[in-house]
């Protein structure tokens, strides 16, 4: 499922996410928090704070949830 609006990140806290950023990098992990301006993603590399403005596309990724 593609995230269509920045406020949706807060709705899906605790869910797996794959973020495609403007610099062509990809961040995967669980959504730890979102305040509408920054999304915090937790993964094996640690906690990443990513500005909403840097996100080109966000997709829920159930494989990150350990199912």
Residue frames as qw, qx, qy, qz and C-alpha x, y, z in Angstrom:
[[0.000, 0.889, 0.458, 0.000, 0.00, 0.00, 0.00],
 [0.404, 0.383, -0.008, 0.831, 1.34, 3.40, -0.97],
 [0.214, -0.584, -0.435, 0.652, 1.23, 6.20, 1.60],
 [0.273, 0.676, 0.478, 0.491, -0.79, 8.97, -0.01],
 [0.134, -0.884, -0.037, -0.447, -0.65, 11.76, 2.59],
 [0.274, 0.466, -0.617, 0.571, 1.96, 12.69, 5.24],
 [0.534, -0.385, 0.380, -0.650, -0.55, 12.28, 8.10],
 [0.937, 0.013, -0.254, -0.240, -0.88, 8.57, 7.21],
 [0.496, 0.382, -0.678, 0.385, 2.58, 7.84, 8.65],
 [0.263, -0.306, 0.580, -0.707, 1.18, 8.46, 12.16],
 [0.845, -0.028, 0.013, -0.534, -1.74, 6.10, 11.47],
 [0.928, 0.200, -0.313, 0.003, 0.68, 3.28, 10.63],
 [0.138, -0.706, 0.617, -0.318, 3.09, 3.61, 13.59],
 [0.637, -0.284, 0.695, -0.178, 4.57, 0.20, 14.36],
 [0.861, 0.423, 0.270, -0.083, 4.10, -1.06, 10.81],
 [0.652, -0.133, 0.442, 0.601, 6.78, -1.90, 8.28],
 [0.330, 0.896, 0.078, -0.287, 7.68, 0.78, 5.74],
 [0.670, 0.072, 0.339, 0.657, 9.92, 1.26, 2.73],
 [0.075, 0.908, 0.104, -0.399, 10.77, 4.89, 2.01],
 [0.666, 0.376, 0.281, 0.579, 12.18, 5.99, -1.34],
 [0.262, -0.760, -0.110, 0.585, 14.05, 9.26, -0.83],
 [0.391, 0.901, -0.020, -0.186, 14.88, 12.14, -3.18],
 [0.059, -0.747, 0.636, 0.186, 18.57, 11.18, -3.15],
 [0.721, 0.276, -0.568, -0.285, 17.63, 7.75, -4.62],
 [0.078, 0.229, -0.899, 0.364, 18.35, 5.94, -1.33],
 [0.674, -0.353, -0.502, -0.411, 15.85, 3.57, 0.32],
 [0.137, -0.322, 0.705, -0.617, 15.17, 3.27, 4.05],
 [0.668, -0.244, -0.624, -0.324, 13.34, 0.22, 5.39],
 [0.164, 0.061, -0.768, 0.616, 12.13, -0.52, 8.90],
 [0.205, -0.632, -0.743, 0.078, 9.28, 0.08, 11.33],
 [0.041, -0.694, -0.096, -0.712, 7.62, 3.47, 11.75],
 [0.411, -0.204, -0.636, 0.620, 8.51, 4.57, 15.30],
 [0.002, 0.691, 0.427, -0.584, 6.78, 7.96, 15.19],
 [0.285, 0.407, 0.431, 0.753, 5.63, 10.77, 12.94],
 [0.071, -0.572, -0.405, 0.710, 4.70, 14.36, 13.73],
 [0.448, 0.817, 0.343, -0.114, 3.72, 15.42, 10.22],
 [0.201, 0.918, -0.322, -0.111, 7.16, 16.87, 9.48],
 [0.089, 0.552, -0.828, 0.042, 9.53, 14.02, 10.39],
 [0.947, -0.083, -0.190, -0.246, 9.12, 10.24, 10.22],
 [0.263, -0.609, 0.735, -0.139, 11.26, 8.18, 12.61],
 [0.902, 0.189, -0.327, -0.209, 12.10, 4.71, 11.27],
 [0.541, -0.559, 0.621, -0.091, 13.70, 1.96, 13.39],
 [0.902, 0.324, -0.272, -0.086, 15.74, -0.81, 11.76],
 [0.918, -0.182, -0.107, 0.336, 18.84, -2.92, 12.44],
 [0.515, 0.387, -0.089, 0.759, 21.05, 0.13, 11.75],
 [0.184, -0.221, -0.450, 0.845, 19.30, 2.21, 14.43],
 [0.142, 0.765, 0.531, -0.336, 16.81, 5.06, 14.54],
 [0.328, 0.156, 0.394, 0.844, 16.51, 7.30, 11.47],
 [0.151, 0.703, 0.378, -0.584, 14.75, 10.69, 11.46],
 [0.330, 0.195, 0.612, 0.691, 13.64, 11.51, 7.93],
 [0.207, 0.361, 0.107, -0.903, 12.01, 14.76, 6.87],
 [0.591, 0.526, 0.576, -0.206, 8.71, 14.34, 5.03],
 [0.353, 0.841, -0.161, -0.377, 10.14, 16.69, 2.37],
 [0.079, -0.539, 0.797, 0.262, 12.89, 14.14, 1.57],
 [0.516, 0.123, 0.844, -0.081, 10.44, 11.31, 0.91],
 [0.241, 0.194, -0.575, -0.757, 9.64, 10.73, -2.75],
 [0.727, -0.137, -0.470, -0.482, 7.42, 7.71, -2.05],
 [0.283, -0.313, 0.783, -0.458, 6.45, 5.61, 0.96],
 [0.719, -0.035, -0.553, -0.420, 5.04, 2.09, 0.85],
 [0.744, -0.425, 0.395, -0.331, 3.94, -0.20, 3.65],
 [0.514, 0.427, -0.744, -0.028, 6.21, -3.24, 3.74],
 [0.853, -0.391, 0.033, -0.343, 4.78, -6.13, 5.74],
 [0.873, 0.168, -0.364, 0.280, 8.04, -8.11, 5.43],
 [0.188, 0.527, -0.443, 0.700, 9.62, -5.64, 7.90],
 [0.607, -0.477, 0.161, -0.615, 7.15, -6.73, 10.59],
 [0.111, -0.364, 0.904, -0.196, 8.67, -10.18, 11.09],
 [0.816, 0.103, 0.191, -0.536, 5.67, -12.13, 9.85]]
